[in-house]
Amino acid sequence: MNIERDTGRQTENRLTPEGTLLLLSIAILFDLLGFWTVPPRINYSSNSAFYIEMAQHGTRSVRPPFRYRALVPFVARQLPLPADQAFVAISNVSLIGCVFVAMLISKRVGLSIPACIFGATALFFSRAFIYNYVNPYMTDAVALLAIFAMVYVYLGAQEIAFGTAAVIGILAHEITVFLVPAVLFSRRWRRGVAASIIPTLVLLLTRFWLGTGYAGSLKKEFLLVSVHISHPLDWVRAVALTWYMLWPLIVLGIAMLPRKRFPLLVCTGLLTGGAVLLSLFVLDTERTYSILAPVVAVGAATVFEGLWKQAGTKAIGLFTVVLADLASAEAYRTGTRDLRVLALFSAPAIIYLVYAFGACYTQAREGRRIHAAEVRQFVDEVAAELGATSHGTGNRRVAL
């Protein structure tokens, strides 16, 4: 099977200026809702205290690895606001960008505006996303925005923009480095190598310039692996609650993608692998899986689109999943241990997810077949190119 690859330059399904303004307005409205309804915590976490200290007294005032995440504290120091309020402002602007770019990604994949909006809605009301409003004194929101931007420009085969977003993300939080290898999985992989060199150098040079000394922390974090091994159910529960009822929509939605299948599959694999690896070495497991946010938004939007095309009423039922995730996020935010409300909202969501999988089974099966064909084609193209390079080198040696 010959699968025609996306070049990232298609003109179909392009957003009009009015559509772009609509999506931006929705992103701003979502952020206002989060800002007014989710009060930030009063007591800073230990991580937050480090970042605020950096904003007040400079990058070298804290220990590694926090000093390596220098971008956001530096920007906060330039704003005419107290350090904590500066972080709140930066985080909220970044979260507007996250929701907006989430809808742009869904549109670039080929989805309708209603589906884009649903994907953003599912993302916004999730536990992993709400955390950024609960604790806005971190660098997470800027790093998350960089990941969204990296996915968006990667789908458009824009290597320079990808490298730029990666540098910004690494200077905010090194977790974005997991997505950098994505540029190697493209037909223009040579440009990808060049685009990945600068982010890699930034990652290494910040350690050299700002000083090493992370080994002591690494020893401590390796000990956390034994904690997860001895309490595997706690680790699994923390992972499951991060996206809660949205997990099934990721699997179903990625299988049903209308186009850009292979690039999104690459992003999904890299971000998932990075989240799993990193979550083994930390206790705040939920935060590490937040890097899957772009995949979550697109997956939810794709399932909505598939059901919407069958019948509008079928797609509306997916809001039971959003309500269940909102109940999970609220239980996390308030620290309640009364799970009756969560169970009340979860039961309809589970029932509807079973129905959605049945309704979309044929489309998902066809999508998986196309996924497999595109992966095989990519492998064959790489093998052919490497073979041609090796053959050309052999010919030159014979000529010599």
N, C-alpha and C positions, 0 to 999 in steps of 0.2 A: 504494500500500500504506500502510495506517495502522498505524504502530508505536506501541504503548502505551509511554510512557516510565515508567521506574522513578521512584518518588517518594522512595525511600530509607527508606520507612516500613513496608515489607512485614514481616509477622509470620512468613511461612513460612521454614523452614530456620533458625529462630532457635536459637542455642546455649543449652543448658541450663547451669546453674551447674556441674554435674559435667563437662560438655564443656569449659567455659571453664577449669576447674581442670586438666583433662587437658592442654590445649594449653599452659597456662602452665608446667606441670611439664615438658613436653617441651622448651620453650624454655630452661628453667633447666638441664636435663640437657645440652642441646646446648652451652650456654655453659660448663658445667663441663668438658665434653669439650675444648672449645677452649682453656680456661684452662690445663688440665693437660697437654695434648699439643702445644700450639704456644707455645713459649717466646718472649716478646717480645725484640726485638733489644736488644743491650746498648748499642751505639753509637747515639746519637740522630741522626736525619737533621737537616738544616739547619732544616726546617720545625718538627720536634719541639722543637728547641732554642729556637726563638722562643716557642712556647707555654709551655714550662716556665719560660722567663725571665719571661713575663707573669704566671704563677702566683706566682712568687717576688718580683717587684719591681714589679708593676703593669702596667696596660694600655699606658701611654705609654712603657714601657721598650724597645719594639721598633718597627720601622718598619711602614708600611702595606705590604701589606693585612692583615698578621697582627693588628695592633692592633684592626681592625674586628671580628674574631672573638673578642669579649671574654667571651662567656658562660661557656664551659667553663673557661678559666683562672680566672675569678672564682669559680666553684663550687669548683674545685680548691683555691683559696686558703683557702676556708672549712673545708675538711675537715682533721681532725687527723691528717694523713698527709704524708709528704714529697711534693713536687710530682709526681715521676714515678709514685709509687704511687697518688696521687690520680687521675691521668689513667687509670691502669690500671683502677681501681675504676669510674670514670665510664664508660669505654668498655665494660666488661663489662656493667654494668647496662643501658646503651643497646643493646647487642647482644642481650641477653635480650628487650628491648622490640621490637627489629626482627623477630626470629624469631616472637615471639608475635603481633604485629600483622600479620605476613605471613600467618599462619594465619587470623586474623580477617578479613582482606581476602578470602581465598579462600572462607571461609565466607559472607561477605556477598554474594559473587558467585553463590552457590548450589551450592557444591561440598560433597562429603561430607568427614567428618573424615579418613578415610584419604588422600584426595587432598590435603587441607590439610597433613597431616603430610609427605607426599611433597614437596610444594612447598617446605616449610621445610627438608627434608633436602637437596634439590637446591641451595637457596640457601646453606645452611650450609657445604657441602663445596666451594663454588666458590672460584676464585682471588681474585675481587674481594672476597668476604666474609672469607676467611681473612686477607687483608691487615690487617684491623682488629685481629687478634690478634697479628700480627707486629709491627705498629707502633701500639700503643694510646695513644701520647703525642700524639695529634692530636685535632682537633675533629670528625673525619669521622663517628665513630659516632653522636654526638649529632645532627649534621645529617642523617644517614641515617635515624635514628629519626623526626625531624621530617617527612621526606619520606614515610615509611610512614604516619605519623599523618595527614598531609595527604591522601594517597590514600584512606585509610579513611573519614575524615569527609566527603570529597568525594563518595564513593559514597553516603553517607547524607544528602547535601544539608544539611550542617550548616555554614553559612557562618561563624558566629562561631568555632566550634572550628577551622575551616580557617584563618581569619585568625590565631588564637592560635598554632597550630602553625607557621604561616609566620613569625611574628615570632621565635619561639624558634629556628627553623631558620636564619633570616638572621643572628641574633646568634651562632650557632655557626659558620656558613659560608655565604657569600652564594650558593653554588651552588643552594640551595633556591629561589631567586627564579625559576628557570625554570618551576616548577610553579604559581606564583601566578596566571598568566592562566587557569588551568583553570576558575576560578569564573565566568569570562565566558561559558563554553560550557554554559550551563544555562538552563532556563526562567525561573529567578529571577535573571537576570543583573544586575538592578539591585542586588539584595543582594550579588551577587558584586563589583560595582564598589566598594561600600562596604567589603566585606571585604578587598579588595586594596589599599585606600588606606593603611591603617595599616602593613602590611608594607613598602610602597613608601616611606612616610615614614621608617620605621625604617632602611631601607637608606640613604636619603639623609642623614638626620640624624646617623647614626653617622660618616659621612664628614665632615660639617661639624663635629661636636663633637670628634671625635678627630683632626681635621686631615687635610688632603689630602696631596698629595705622591706620588700613585701614578703620575704621568705617566712618571717615569723607568723604573719597572718595566714599564709598558705598552710603552714603546719596546723594551725587552729582549724582552718576550713576543711582540711582533709579529715580531721577528727569528726566533722559533721557527717561525713559519709557513713561512719559506723552508727551514728544516731539514726539515720534513715534506714540502714540495713536492719537495725534492731527493732525499729518501729515502722515497718513498711506500710501498714494500713494508714498511719497518720500521714505519711508522704503521699500515698495515693489519694486520700481524702482531700488534702490540700490542693493537689493538682486538679482533681475533679471539680472542686468548688470555684476554681479560678474563672472558668467560663461556664460552668454548670450545664444548663440545658443547651447551650450553644455548641458544645462539643460535637453532637451528632450533625448539626448543620454544617460544620466545617467539612466533615467527611463527605456528606452528601453533596454539598455545594461545589467543592473542588472537583468532584466527579462529573458534575453537570455543567461545568463552565462552557459558555458558547464559543469563546476563542481565547487566545493567550494562554492556552492550557499548559504547555510545557514550561513557560516562564513562571507561571504561578505555582506549578508543581515544584520547581526548583526552589522558589522562595519558601514554600511550605516545608519542604524537607530540611532546608538549612536552618530556618527559624525553630522548627520543632526539635531538631538535633541539638541546637545551641541551648534551648530552654531546658531540655532533659539533662544535658551535661551539667549546666550551671546549677540547676536545682538540687543536684546531689551535694553541693558544697555550701549551701546556705540554708538558713532556717525559714526565711520569708519566701517560701516556695512560690506563692502566688505572684509575686512581683516578677519573677523570672519568666513566667509564661505570658506576661502581658505583651511580650514582643510579637506574639501571634496575632495581635490586634488587626493588622491589615488582612490577614487570611480569614479571620472571624467575620469581618465586615463583608468581604466579598462572598464568602460561603453562605452567609445568611441571606444576602441580596440575591444570590443565584437561585437558591431554593424558592424564595419568594417569587422570583420571575417565572420559574417553572410552574408553580402552582397558579400564578396569576393568569398565565396563558391558557390554563385548563379552565379556570373559572375564578372570578374575582373573590368569591366567598371562600374558596379554598385557601387563598393566600392570607385572607384576614385572620384565619384561625391561627396563623403563626404568632400572632400577638400574645397567645397564651404562653409561648416560650419566653417572650420579652418580660411578661409579668412575673414569671417564675424566677428569671434572673434578677429582676428588680427586687423581689422578695429576698433572694439570697444576698444581694448587695446591701439591703437595708439591715438584715440580720447581722452582717459583718460590721456595718458602720456603727450600729447601736450596741453591738456586743451581746445581743440577747441570746439566751439559751432555750427560749420557748420556740420550738420548731413546728408548732401547729400551723402557724400562718404559712410557713415555707411549704409544709406538706399540702396545705389547702391549694396553693397556687401551682405546686409541682405536679399534682395528679392530672389535671387537664392537659398540661404541657406534655407529659409522657404519652398520654393517649393520642394526642394530636401528632406527636413526632412519629409514632408507629404508623399512623394513617399517612403522613407525608412521605415516609419511606416507601410505603406501598404504592402511593400515587406517582412517585417519581422513579420507581424502580427501573422501568424500561429506559428512561433517559439517562439514568446514572450508569446502567450497564453499558449502553452505547458510549458514554463518555469515558468509562474505564478502558474500553477497547481502543478508543482513539488515543488516550493517554499512553497506553502500552505501545501503540504504533509510532507515536512521536518519540518516545524514549528510544525505541529500536532504531528509528531513522537517525536520531542524533548520534547514537553509538556508531552506527555504520558510517556516517559522515566523518566522524572523528577518526575512525580506523582508516578510512580511505585517504584522508588528508595526511595522517601520519605515515601511511604506506607510501604515498606519493613523495613525501619529503625524504623518507629513507631511500627510495629509489633514485631520487635526484641526487642525493649525497653520494650514493654508490657510483652513479654515472660520472660524477665529477672526479671521484678517486681513480676510476678507470682512465679517464682522460689525462689525469696527471701522470 
